[in-house]
């Protein structure tokens, strides 16, 4: 196999992977309410609510900003 063909194939694979990922941002998740509150204070997020994504004891909390 020629080096040129191989490098083009790798480039094509990488471009397809970038398109497949998309640009959608995911919400920030935390393991406790205290960590979520500390992050919100550090990043100056004023209006937010905490939403539980899982049932105890496997807590996963997400910050939902109000815009």
C-alpha positions in Angstrom: 0.0 0.0 0.0 1.3 3.4 -0.9 2.0 5.9 1.8 -0.1 8.6 0.1 -3.2 6.4 -0.1 -2.9 5.5 3.6 -2.5 9.0 4.8 -5.5 10.2 2.8 -7.6 7.3 4.2 -6.6 8.3 7.8 -7.5 11.9 7.1 -10.9 10.9 5.7 -11.6 8.7 8.8 -10.8 11.6 11.1 -13.0 14.1 9.2 -16.0 11.6 9.4 -15.4 11.2 13.1 -15.5 14.9 13.7 -18.8 15.3 11.8 -20.3 12.3 13.7 -19.6 13.8 17.1 -21.5 17.0 16.4 -21.2 20.3 18.2 -23.8 19.8 20.8 -22.6 20.8 24.3 -23.6 18.6 27.2 -24.7 19.8 30.6 -22.2 19.8 33.4 -22.9 17.0 35.9 -21.8 16.6 39.6 -21.9 13.9 42.3 -23.2 16.2 45.0 -25.1 19.3 45.6 -22.2 21.0 47.3 -19.9 20.5 44.3 -22.6 21.8 42.0 -23.1 24.9 44.1 -19.3 25.5 44.4 -19.0 25.3 40.6 -21.9 27.7 40.1 -20.3 30.2 42.5 -16.9 29.9 40.8 -18.4 30.4 37.3 -20.8 33.2 38.4 -24.0 31.4 37.5 -26.8 33.2 39.2 -30.1 31.6 38.1 -30.0 27.8 38.1 -31.7 24.8 39.5 -30.3 21.4 40.4 -31.9 18.4 38.8 -31.4 14.8 40.0 -30.7 12.4 37.1 -30.5 9.2 39.1 -32.0 7.7 42.3 -30.0 7.5 45.5 -27.5 6.1 46.3 -26.1 6.7 42.8 -26.6 10.5 42.7 -25.9 12.4 39.6 -26.9 16.1 39.6 -27.0 18.5 36.6 -27.2 22.3 36.7 -30.1 23.6 34.6 -29.6 27.3 33.9 -32.5 29.6 33.5 -32.2 31.9 30.5 
